[in-house]
């Protein structure tokens, strides 16, 4: 039996960070507990004192694992979190003293930048992808991995299909006290079928067999969450209705559970999305049906890798309105090929078809490793660890504010656009790499990096 501390770095108080219930870390803890290991989850929402008093780090642990969910808020106006992570891991290492336990890194954010973070944070070993099976192997023989300096690939864990994930009541109630408390629930482990050029899901999914959680396990998990006082659930599937038949089964299960006041949401796609499904959603108490076409211009949607176009978005909106469903449409400006005409086309669609509270606009595509965007600009994980964005037309912010009806440009939206524009002007311009698809675009490659943080193989091009 090993003694294992699991630290939720996503709960660190950092600018731009909103703590999210540690579903992935709880999956790892549950697997270790079922194998009779002695575990403790360190979460700073549940136990704020653990952030200041690191006496727990000096306990005789065999392993301390750290999960990293996000590297940065993926917002042009925000900096990254890596310095905060490094500072805290260093504090834990110092508090542990000369008999430092094996240090392990993992989580979705870690998986994206595993090689860079392994060295930067000084972990003995890391896990890329699902962590349960790899952590079971690591804690079975911790000394084998001491100083290994390597990352392991996550593998399929059969417990996902066998064991309900029932969280400690104290952890649930601590998150239930947060404003708008929402908990994520995982229904499937299957790579998204969409080919979005900016999306890293397939890159970090590991050995993914497409497992679908049995409905009886989901029902048990939802009742447990409900009994702890949480009334909002978000299904964490990349796309909830990617497999429409299973999505309908989950919705029927929600209706049958009859948990008064429990609402839920998820990321949806306009296709497949039929009338039967739309009719089922309202009585299930769905809070918001969220879709992310990312543009409302068909050419841009094709370029971004979407498997649908505005025809499908229109049919989706019509079905939702027939059944009085609350809709949110997310669009992000600044992808490959974005120009004056594509912004105008998106605005014309939104102005004529969307209500004020149905549209959410953002600017800037954060480039992440393993994505088509990263390949287009020929940058790797080390280059991208600092927040890095795809080139933007310099007048993009003005186009958005000019073309969209004022009802969409709320005070919050306006402030976000202004902050993004100010940040883009302060960015270091890195020249495009020779031979890349964007070399002849005439746009600078923008990276949110201090000049002293620019990778040495790049020549500085001056401020924006």
C-alpha positions in Angstrom: 0.0 0.0 0.0 1.3 3.4 -0.9 0.5 6.8 0.7 -0.4 9.3 -2.1 -1.2 13.0 -1.9 -3.1 14.4 -4.9 -2.9 18.2 -5.4 -5.4 20.1 -7.4 -3.3 22.9 -8.9 -6.5 24.1 -10.7 -7.8 25.3 -7.4 -4.8 27.7 -6.8 -5.9 31.3 -6.6 -4.5 32.9 -9.8 -5.6 35.8 -12.0 -8.2 34.6 -14.6 -8.6 31.2 -12.9 -12.0 30.0 -11.8 -11.7 26.8 -9.8 -13.6 23.8 -11.3 -14.5 20.6 -9.4 -11.5 18.2 -9.9 -13.3 15.4 -11.8 -10.1 14.0 -13.4 -8.2 14.0 -10.1 -11.1 12.3 -8.4 -11.1 9.6 -11.0 -7.4 8.9 -10.2 -8.1 9.0 -6.4 -11.0 6.6 -6.8 -8.9 4.1 -8.7 -6.2 4.3 -6.1 -8.7 4.0 -3.2 -10.3 0.9 -4.7 -6.8 -0.7 -5.0 -6.4 -0.1 -1.2 -3.9 2.8 -1.4 -4.0 5.5 1.3 -4.8 8.9 -0.5 -5.6 12.5 0.4 -6.8 15.1 -2.1 -5.4 18.6 -1.5 -7.9 21.1 -2.9 -7.7 24.8 -1.9 -11.4 25.4 -2.3 -12.2 22.6 0.2 -9.2 23.5 2.4 -7.8 27.0 1.9 -5.4 26.6 4.8 -3.5 23.9 2.9 -2.3 26.7 0.6 -0.6 28.6 3.4 0.3 25.7 5.8 2.3 23.2 3.9 2.9 20.9 6.8 0.9 18.2 4.9 3.8 18.1 2.4 6.2 16.9 5.1 4.1 13.8 5.9 5.5 10.5 4.9 4.0 10.3 1.4 5.3 7.8 -1.2 4.0 9.9 -4.0 2.7 13.5 -4.5 0.7 14.0 -7.7 -0.1 17.4 -9.2 -2.9 17.9 -11.7 -2.8 20.8 -14.2 -6.1 21.5 -15.9 -5.3 24.8 -17.7 -2.0 26.4 -18.7 -3.7 29.8 -19.1 -7.2 31.2 -19.4 -7.0 31.1 -23.3 -7.8 34.8 -23.3 -5.8 37.4 -25.2 -6.0 39.7 -22.2 -4.6 37.2 -19.7 -1.2 35.8 -18.9 -0.3 32.2 -18.2 -0.4 30.1 -15.0 2.9 28.3 -15.3 4.9 30.6 -13.0 2.2 30.1 -10.3 2.5 26.3 -10.7 6.3 26.4 -10.6 6.3 28.6 -7.4 3.9 26.3 -5.6 5.6 23.0 -6.6 8.9 24.5 -5.4 7.3 25.4 -2.1 6.0 21.9 -1.7 9.4 20.5 -2.5 11.0 22.7 0.1 8.4 21.8 2.7 8.8 18.1 2.0 12.5 18.4 3.1 15.3 16.0 2.2 13.0 13.0 1.9 11.0 14.4 -0.9 8.4 11.9 -2.2 8.1 10.9 -5.9 6.6 13.9 -7.7 4.2 13.1 -10.6 2.5 15.5 -13.0 -0.7 15.0 -14.9 -4.0 16.4 -16.1 -5.2 17.8 -19.5 -3.1 20.9 -19.4 0.0 19.0 -18.4 -0.7 16.5 -21.2 -0.5 19.2 -23.8 2.9 20.5 -22.7 4.2 17.3 -21.0 7.8 17.5 -22.0 8.2 21.2 -21.3 6.4 21.0 -17.9 8.2 17.9 -16.8 11.5 19.8 -16.9 10.1 23.2 -15.8 8.4 21.8 -12.7 11.0 19.1 -11.9 8.7 16.2 -11.8 10.2 12.7 -11.6 7.6 11.3 -14.0 4.5 12.5 -15.8 1.3 11.1 -17.3 -0.1 12.1 -20.7 -3.8 11.3 -21.1 -6.1 9.4 -18.7 -4.3 9.0 -15.4 -5.9 6.1 -13.5 -3.9 3.1 -15.0 -0.6 4.9 -15.1 -0.9 6.1 -11.5 -1.7 2.6 -10.4 1.5 1.4 -12.1 3.6 4.3 -10.6 2.4 3.9 -7.0 3.0 0.1 -7.2 6.8 0.8 -7.3 7.5 4.5 -6.7 11.3 4.1 -6.4 11.4 2.6 -9.9 10.4 6.1 -11.3 12.5 8.3 -9.1 14.4 10.7 -11.3 13.1 9.0 -14.4 12.5 12.2 -16.2 10.0 10.7 -18.6 6.3 10.9 -19.4 4.0 7.8 -19.6 1.1 7.4 -21.9 -2.3 7.1 -20.2 -4.3 3.9 -20.9 -7.9 2.8 -20.8 -9.2 2.2 -17.3 -11.9 -0.5 -17.0 -13.2 1.1 -13.7 -14.9 3.8 -15.8 -17.4 1.2 -16.9 -17.7 -0.6 -13.6 -17.5 1.7 -10.7 -19.7 4.8 -9.8 -17.7 7.9 -9.1 -19.1 9.0 -5.8 -17.2 12.1 -4.4 -16.4 12.8 -0.7 -19.3 14.8 0.7 -17.0 17.5 2.2 -15.5 18.2 -1.2 -18.9 18.4 -2.9 -20.3 20.8 -0.3 -17.3 23.0 -0.4 -17.8 23.5 -4.2 -21.6 23.8 -3.7 -20.9 27.0 -1.8 -19.4 28.7 -4.8 -21.5 31.1 -6.7 -23.2 29.3 -9.6 -21.8 26.0 -8.4 -21.6 23.5 -11.2 -20.1 20.0 -11.3 -18.8 18.2 -14.3 -20.0 14.7 -15.1 -18.2 12.4 -17.6 -20.5 10.2 -19.7 -18.2 9.0 -22.4 -14.5 8.6 -23.1 -14.3 9.0 -26.9 -12.4 11.3 -29.1 -14.4 14.0 -30.8 -15.2 13.3 -34.4 -14.9 16.9 -35.4 -11.7 18.1 -37.0 -11.5 21.6 -35.6 -8.1 23.1 -36.4 -7.6 24.6 -32.9 -8.8 21.7 -30.7 -6.3 19.5 -28.8 -8.8 16.9 -27.5 -7.6 14.1 -29.8 -4.0 14.9 -28.8 -4.5 14.3 -25.1 -7.1 11.5 -25.1 -4.6 8.7 -24.8 -5.7 5.1 -25.3 -9.3 5.9 -26.1 -11.6 3.0 -26.8 -14.8 5.0 -27.0 -16.2 3.8 -23.7 -19.8 4.8 -22.8 -20.6 4.9 -19.1 -23.6 2.7 -18.2 -26.7 4.7 -17.3 -27.1 3.1 -13.9 -23.7 4.4 -12.9 -24.6 7.9 -14.2 -27.8 7.9 -12.2 -26.0 6.9 -9.0 -23.4 9.8 -9.5 -26.2 12.3 -10.2 -28.2 11.4 -7.1 -25.1 11.7 -5.0 -24.3 15.1 -6.4 -27.9 16.2 -5.9 -27.9 15.0 -2.3 -24.8 17.2 -1.6 -26.8 20.3 -2.6 -25.4 20.9 -6.1 -28.1 21.8 -8.6 -26.2 22.4 -11.8 -24.4 19.7 -13.8 -22.3 20.1 -16.9 -21.7 17.0 -19.0 -18.0 17.2 -19.9 -18.2 15.3 -23.3 -16.5 17.1 -26.1 -19.9 17.0 -27.8 -22.9 15.7 -25.9 -25.0 14.7 -28.9 -22.1 13.3 -31.0 -23.8 9.9 -30.7 -27.5 11.0 -30.7 -28.9 7.6 -29.7 -26.8 7.6 -26.5 -27.5 11.3 -25.8 -31.3 10.5 -25.9 -30.8 7.7 -23.4 -29.0 10.0 -21.0 -31.7 12.6 -21.3 -34.4 10.0 -20.7 -32.5 8.9 -17.6 -32.4 12.5 -16.3 -36.2 12.8 -16.7 -36.7 9.5 -14.9 -34.5 10.5 -12.0 -37.0 13.3 -11.2 -34.5 15.5 -9.2 -36.4 18.8 -8.6 -34.3 21.9 -9.3 -31.5 20.0 -11.0 -30.5 21.7 -14.3 -27.8 20.7 -16.7 -25.9 21.8 -19.8 -23.3 20.6 -22.2 -21.6 21.4 -25.5 -23.9 20.4 -28.4 -23.5 20.3 -32.2 -26.2 21.4 -34.6 -25.8 18.0 -36.4 -27.1 15.5 -35.4 -29.9 17.3 -33.7 -33.4 16.1 -34.6 -37.0 17.2 -33.5 -37.3 14.2 -31.1 -34.2 15.2 -29.3 -35.2 18.9 -29.1 -38.6 17.8 -27.7 -36.9 15.7 -25.0 -34.6 18.4 -23.8 -37.1 20.8 -22.2 -38.7 18.4 -19.7 -35.2 17.3 -18.7 -34.5 20.8 -17.3 -31.6 21.5 -19.6 -30.3 25.0 -18.7 -28.5 26.0 -21.9 -28.0 24.3 -25.2 -24.5 25.5 -26.1 -23.2 25.3 -29.7 -19.8 26.6 -31.0 -19.8 27.1 -34.7 -17.0 29.5 -34.1 -18.0 31.5 -37.1 -21.3 32.2 -38.9 -19.6 32.4 -42.3 -19.6 29.1 -44.2 -16.1 29.6 -45.7 -14.6 30.2 -42.2 -16.5 27.2 -40.8 -15.0 24.9 -43.4 -11.5 26.4 -42.7 -11.9 25.8 -39.0 -12.8 22.2 -39.6 -16.5 22.1 -38.8 -18.6 19.3 -40.1 -21.7 21.5 -40.4 -22.5 24.9 -41.9 -25.0 27.7 -41.3 -27.9 25.7 -42.8 -27.5 23.2 -39.9 -27.2 26.1 -37.4 -30.5 27.6 -38.8 -32.3 24.3 -38.5 -30.9 23.8 -34.9 -32.2 27.3 -33.9 -35.6 26.6 -35.4 -35.9 23.3 -33.4 -34.8 24.9 -30.2 -37.2 27.8 -30.5 -40.1 25.5 -31.2 -39.5 23.9 -27.8 -38.5 27.1 -25.9 -34.9 26.0 -25.3 -32.4 28.5 -24.1 -29.6 28.7 -26.7 -26.0 30.0 -26.6 -24.0 30.4 -29.8 -20.2 30.9 -29.4 -18.1 32.5 -32.1 -14.4 33.3 -32.0 -12.9 35.8 -34.5 -9.3 35.6 -35.7 -8.9 32.1 -37.2 -7.1 31.2 -40.4 -8.5 33.3 -43.3 -10.6 35.7 -41.2 -11.1 38.9 -43.2 -13.4 41.9 -43.6 -16.0 39.9 -45.5 -16.1 36.9 -43.1 -16.7 39.2 -40.1 -19.4 41.0 -42.0 -21.1 37.8 -43.0 -21.1 36.5 -39.4 -22.6 39.8 -38.3 -25.4 39.7 -40.9 -26.4 36.2 -39.8 -26.3 37.1 -36.1 -28.1 40.4 -36.5 -31.0 38.8 -38.4 -31.3 35.5 -36.5 -30.0 35.7 -32.9 -31.5 37.3 -29.8 -29.3 39.5 -27.6 -28.5 36.9 -25.0 -27.9 34.1 -27.5 -24.5 35.2 -28.8 -21.1 35.1 -27.1 -18.2 36.7 -29.0 -14.5 36.2 -28.4 -11.4 37.2 -30.3 -8.2 35.2 -30.7 -7.3 31.6 -31.2 -4.8 30.2 -28.6 -2.5 27.9 -30.5 -2.0 24.6 -28.7 0.4 21.7 -29.4 -0.8 18.9 -31.7 -3.4 21.0 -33.5 -3.6 22.0 -37.1 -3.0 25.6 -36.1 0.3 24.6 -34.5 1.4 22.7 -37.6 0.5 25.7 -39.8 2.9 28.0 -37.9 5.5 25.2 -37.3 5.8 25.7 -33.5 6.2 23.0 -30.9 5.2 22.6 -27.2 8.2 24.6 -25.9 7.4 27.5 -28.2 3.7 27.5 -27.2 4.0 27.2 -23.4 3.7 30.9 -23.1 0.2 32.1 -24.3 0.5 32.3 -28.1 -2.2 33.3 -30.6 -2.9 33.0 -34.3 -2.2 36.2 -36.4 -5.0 38.7 -36.4 -5.9 41.4 -39.0 -5.0 44.6 -37.2 -8.5 46.1 -37.9 -10.4 43.0 -36.6 -11.6 44.5 -33.4 -13.0 47.6 -35.2 -14.8 45.3 -37.7 -16.6 43.4 -34.9 -17.7 46.5 -33.1 -18.9 48.2 -36.3 -20.7 45.3 -37.9 -22.6 43.7 -35.0 -25.8 45.2 -33.7 -25.3 47.2 -30.5 -27.5 44.7 -28.6 -24.7 42.1 -28.8 -22.0 44.5 -27.6 -22.8 44.6 -23.9 -20.6 46.5 -21.5 -18.8 43.2 -20.6 -18.3 42.3 -24.3 -17.0 45.7 -25.1 -14.5 45.6 -22.2 -13.3 42.2 -23.3 -12.8 43.4 -26.9 -11.0 46.4 -25.7 -8.8 44.4 -23.4 -8.0 41.9 -26.2 -7.1 44.7 -28.6 -4.8 46.3 -26.0 -3.1 43.0 -25.4 -2.6 42.3 -29.1 -0.8 45.6 -29.5 1.6 44.8 -26.7 2.4 41.3 -28.0 5.8 40.4 -29.4 5.7 39.7 -33.1 7.5 36.6 -34.1 8.2 36.1 -37.8 6.5 33.3 -39.5 8.6 30.3 -40.2 9.9 29.8 -43.7 7.7 27.5 -45.8 4.6 27.6 -43.6 1.2 28.1 -45.1 0.9 31.5 -43.4 4.3 32.9 -44.5 2.7 34.8 -47.4 -0.3 36.0 -45.5 1.2 39.4 -44.6 0.1 39.0 -41.0 2.5 39.0 -38.1 2.7 36.0 -35.9 1.6 37.3 -32.5 2.8 35.8 -29.2 2.0 37.0 -25.8 5.6 36.8 -24.5 7.9 39.1 -22.8 10.9 39.9 -24.9 13.2 38.0 -22.6 10.9 34.9 -22.8 11.0 34.6 -26.6 12.5 31.3 -27.8 16.1 31.9 -28.9 15.6 30.5 -32.4 13.1 33.3 -33.2 14.3 36.8 -34.1 12.3 39.6 -32.6 10.1 41.6 -34.9 9.3 44.5 -32.5 6.1 45.3 -30.7 2.7 45.3 -32.3 
